[in-house]
Amino acid sequence: MKKIVDIDKLFEKFFRSRLLAEKGKYSEEEWLEKLPKLYSEFETTPLKELDGIAPLNYYDDEDDLIGAWLSYVESGVPLNDYLLDAVVNRVDEKEIALLFTEDAKEDVLLSAIEVMRRKNSKSAFNRYIDLLFSKKVCHHVKDEMVEDLSDYADEVAPAILEKLSGKEASSMFAEILSHTTKKDERVKRILLDGLKKGNKVPEYAAYLVNYDDESCLFEMTEYLSRVDDYVSYKELKLAVEALGGNVTDERDFSDDKNYIRIKSAENDSDKK
């Protein structure tokens, strides 16, 4: 397996040596303009730190690309694009999908997600869904998975809804399902029930706007009359109006601490 090398530091060394060799020849702005050309030169230059191989070709004969890639991730040395590109282009996505386990380290999962994105692969989506149910997986990883699953909400919705059968849906699943374009009574119920729990009204108001189903308006408007904090009321009112609803009642939130804070900030801004 190839040794672990910080390619960024090698380029810094390459650049510094060029600066010293041509000191005073170019202005700072001219050096900045030359950076792309210098980097192209760097990546095709054989380097002693890479056993006489150019960065661009350093991983051409690497047999254990997954091992080399994970050695960087686990060591904390910045992962360079040459190795990452080799993994993306030469490692089967099914092999990478096997890395998505609840016992995998956070950095490994995040890097594996990046590889799957570069591959434009959906092979691990079922594993993503499973890991969203796991208490062992950190929220940073789950947030990235939710982002990718949301882009393919219509495709992954059936699997999510099947796994949610009989279970309470977390806001992560609500976010994914809110991006579906095919209307489904089960999705509607997840979003409206989440709204009515009361502790995440602004979040679920946004999901309902994403979902864009006018049939939700009756329950949204009805629940709006029971919302007693300013921020939640404002966000839900905006969501109702975004879906074509009309809110006519005026509510007094002058004693609400968030209302006081927001209005104070607005007044300060107007004075500037």
Wavefront OBJ file of the C-alpha trace (Angstrom):
o trace
v 0.000 0.000 0.000
v 1.207 3.496 -0.826
v 2.571 5.507 2.083
v 0.458 8.302 3.522
v 1.602 11.690 2.222
v 0.116 15.140 2.683
v -0.089 16.293 -0.937
v -1.125 19.808 0.081
v 2.105 20.230 2.030
v 4.102 18.945 -0.926
v 2.554 21.613 -3.119
v 3.308 24.275 -0.502
v 6.951 23.144 -0.563
v 6.962 23.141 -4.382
v 5.460 26.629 -4.459
v 7.868 28.033 -1.862
v 10.849 26.724 -3.799
v 9.567 28.426 -6.948
v 9.043 31.675 -5.040
v 12.636 31.596 -3.792
v 14.018 30.713 -7.213
v 12.165 33.587 -8.869
v 12.152 36.067 -5.987
v 11.166 39.568 -7.050
v 10.280 38.490 -10.575
v 6.511 38.675 -10.109
v 4.092 40.684 -7.972
v 1.815 38.960 -5.457
v -1.112 39.342 -7.830
v 0.878 37.827 -10.693
v 1.834 34.835 -8.516
v -1.829 34.288 -7.694
v -2.652 34.306 -11.399
v 0.074 31.736 -12.022
v -1.184 29.309 -9.341
v -3.329 27.114 -11.659
v -0.441 26.709 -14.097
v 1.999 26.007 -11.258
v -0.305 23.355 -9.838
v -0.578 21.677 -13.241
v 3.198 21.599 -13.357
v 3.401 20.266 -9.801
v 1.030 17.359 -10.365
v 3.032 16.075 -13.345
v 6.463 16.502 -11.711
v 8.129 13.354 -10.255
v 8.790 13.979 -6.550
v 11.281 12.232 -4.271
v 8.671 12.263 -1.473
v 6.519 10.087 -3.741
v 9.340 7.727 -4.672
v 9.992 9.534 -7.933
v 6.363 9.419 -9.065
v 4.277 12.451 -10.024
v 1.224 13.162 -7.810
v -1.094 12.662 -10.765
v 0.143 9.085 -11.241
v 0.950 8.112 -7.660
v -2.009 5.746 -7.249
v -2.011 4.282 -10.766
v -0.631 0.946 -9.537
v -2.347 0.881 -6.141
v -4.174 -2.447 -5.733
v -5.791 -1.752 -2.369
v -7.507 1.541 -3.065
v -10.061 1.143 -0.290
v -7.308 0.383 2.206
v -5.236 3.350 1.034
v -8.251 5.655 1.148
v -9.293 4.554 4.650
v -5.732 4.892 5.925
v -5.895 8.597 5.115
v -9.319 9.038 6.642
v -8.396 7.257 9.863
v -5.001 8.956 10.196
v -6.409 12.446 9.830
v -4.069 13.328 6.945
v -5.978 15.382 4.334
v -7.352 13.114 1.625
v -6.035 14.218 -1.739
v -8.055 14.329 -4.940
v -5.755 11.901 -6.749
v -6.593 9.076 -4.356
v -10.225 10.092 -4.122
v -10.544 10.149 -7.905
v -8.929 6.706 -8.101
v -11.458 5.340 -5.592
v -14.358 6.948 -7.447
v -13.233 5.684 -10.849
v -11.871 2.232 -10.015
v -13.695 0.863 -6.943
v -17.089 -0.776 -7.385
v -19.853 1.155 -5.635
v -21.132 -2.070 -4.071
v -17.845 -2.420 -2.198
v -18.130 1.101 -0.864
v -21.757 0.525 0.152
v -20.531 -2.204 2.532
v -18.780 0.477 4.596
v -22.100 1.913 5.736
v -22.539 0.192 9.078
v -23.605 1.693 12.387
v -20.238 0.829 13.920
v -18.238 2.677 11.248
v -16.398 5.799 12.356
v -17.914 9.185 11.577
v -15.039 10.274 9.314
v -15.253 7.049 7.331
v -18.981 7.446 6.782
v -18.664 11.091 5.769
v -15.894 10.291 3.301
v -17.845 7.340 1.914
v -20.851 9.604 1.376
v -18.621 11.987 -0.582
v -17.373 9.122 -2.749
v -20.920 7.970 -3.480
v -21.856 11.517 -4.432
v -18.959 11.725 -6.862
v -20.046 8.414 -8.321
v -23.609 9.726 -8.548
v -24.565 6.425 -6.955
v -27.754 5.436 -5.135
v -26.465 1.974 -4.226
v -26.216 2.719 -0.505
v -29.587 4.447 -0.082
v -31.191 1.468 1.669
v -28.249 1.425 4.067
v -28.659 5.169 4.621
v -32.285 4.601 5.600
v -31.305 1.846 8.032
v -28.649 4.061 9.612
v -31.127 6.884 10.136
v -32.869 4.578 12.614
v -29.623 3.881 14.483
v -28.814 5.656 17.732
v -25.111 4.968 17.184
v -24.751 7.155 14.085
v -23.999 10.831 14.774
v -26.231 13.624 13.543
v -23.514 15.025 11.228
v -23.593 11.817 9.191
v -27.378 11.619 9.298
v -27.701 15.200 8.067
v -25.610 14.350 4.997
v -27.650 11.229 4.326
v -30.909 13.149 4.670
v -29.638 15.684 2.145
v -28.928 12.984 -0.443
v -32.114 11.026 0.203
v -34.179 14.216 -0.089
v -32.926 14.673 -3.641
v -34.486 11.299 -4.515
v -37.481 11.493 -2.204
v -39.976 9.904 -4.593
v -37.688 6.910 -5.104
v -36.893 6.283 -1.442
v -40.310 7.133 0.022
v -41.771 3.602 -0.351
v -38.874 2.033 1.584
v -39.038 4.713 4.275
v -42.792 4.405 4.702
v -42.523 0.625 4.928
v -39.866 0.832 7.650
v -41.854 3.497 9.503
v -44.946 1.320 9.675
v -45.978 1.302 13.312
v -43.125 3.622 14.309
v -43.053 7.316 15.083
v -41.435 9.327 12.302
v -38.568 11.592 13.331
v -38.085 15.006 11.753
v -35.328 13.517 9.568
v -37.827 11.316 7.781
v -40.350 14.162 7.668
v -37.774 16.300 5.888
v -37.084 13.623 3.274
v -40.752 12.833 2.702
v -41.639 16.525 2.418
v -39.737 16.558 -0.880
v -41.941 13.920 -2.481
v -44.021 15.033 -5.436
v -46.433 12.091 -5.309
v -49.102 12.846 -2.730
v -49.637 10.162 -0.110
v -51.978 10.264 2.862
v -49.290 8.651 5.038
v -46.832 11.457 4.278
v -49.500 14.073 4.896
v -50.241 12.547 8.289
v -46.564 12.411 9.277
v -46.137 16.101 8.482
v -49.340 17.280 10.146
v -48.864 15.095 13.223
v -45.329 16.388 13.560
v -46.615 19.946 13.355
v -49.183 19.319 16.071
v -46.626 18.016 18.542
v -45.898 21.697 19.054
v -42.171 21.617 19.779
v -40.997 21.980 16.176
v -43.667 24.126 14.560
v -41.326 26.283 12.387
v -39.529 23.157 11.153
v -42.717 21.308 10.214
v -44.260 24.456 8.741
v -41.325 24.518 6.317
v -41.799 20.815 5.516
v -45.471 21.419 4.727
v -44.540 24.235 2.356
v -42.114 21.835 0.646
v -44.831 19.210 0.377
v -47.146 21.780 -1.237
v -50.503 20.111 -0.622
v -53.463 22.460 -0.254
v -55.456 19.724 1.448
v -53.252 20.316 4.514
v -54.524 23.881 4.883
v -57.582 23.130 7.020
v -55.586 21.396 9.757
v -52.738 23.895 9.536
v -55.108 26.841 9.945
v -57.012 25.126 12.723
v -53.790 24.427 14.613
v -52.585 28.006 14.064
v -55.314 29.242 16.429
v -53.743 27.156 19.211
v -50.126 28.241 18.709
v -49.131 30.489 21.607
v -45.570 31.623 20.832
v -44.712 34.337 18.339
v -42.022 32.597 16.273
v -44.100 29.448 15.772
v -47.193 31.499 14.945
v -45.347 33.651 12.439
v -43.749 30.691 10.632
v -46.968 28.684 10.471
v -48.939 31.747 9.310
v -46.410 32.256 6.504
v -46.684 28.560 5.590
v -50.489 28.780 5.416
v -50.251 31.817 3.179
v -47.598 30.165 0.992
v -50.046 27.339 0.300
v -52.770 29.791 -0.672
v -54.536 30.095 2.669
v -55.747 33.317 4.253
v -55.183 34.273 7.897
v -57.441 37.093 9.077
v -57.243 36.982 12.863
v -54.849 39.373 14.605
v -52.970 37.979 17.588
v -51.309 39.968 20.344
v -47.809 38.691 21.159
v -46.566 41.851 22.870
v -45.725 39.874 26.024
v -43.878 37.114 24.174
v -40.136 37.235 24.926
v -39.158 36.349 21.354
v -41.506 38.991 19.965
v -39.921 41.612 22.251
v -36.404 40.532 21.275
v -37.129 40.502 17.530
v -38.918 43.862 17.552
v -36.086 45.371 19.593
v -33.548 44.139 17.052
v -35.664 45.517 14.201
v -35.896 48.913 15.918
v -32.127 48.990 16.470
v -31.586 48.166 12.806
v -33.954 50.979 11.724
v -31.987 53.482 13.796
v -28.719 52.665 12.016
l 1 2 3 4 5 6 7 8 9 10 11 12 13 14 15 16 17 18 19 20 21 22 23 24 25 26 27 28 29 30 31 32 33 34 35 36 37 38 39 40 41 42 43 44 45 46 47 48 49 50 51 52 53 54 55 56 57 58 59 60 61 62 63 64 65 66 67 68 69 70 71 72 73 74 75 76 77 78 79 80 81 82 83 84 85 86 87 88 89 90 91 92 93 94 95 96 97 98 99 100 101 102 103 104 105 106 107 108 109 110 111 112 113 114 115 116 117 118 119 120 121 122 123 124 125 126 127 128 129 130 131 132 133 134 135 136 137 138 139 140 141 142 143 144 145 146 147 148 149 150 151 152 153 154 155 156 157 158 159 160 161 162 163 164 165 166 167 168 169 170 171 172 173 174 175 176 177 178 179 180 181 182 183 184 185 186 187 188 189 190 191 192 193 194 195 196 197 198 199 200 201 202 203 204 205 206 207 208 209 210 211 212 213 214 215 216 217 218 219 220 221 222 223 224 225 226 227 228 229 230 231 232 233 234 235 236 237 238 239 240 241 242 243 244 245 246 247 248 249 250 251 252 253 254 255 256 257 258 259 260 261 262 263 264 265 266 267 268 269 270 271 272
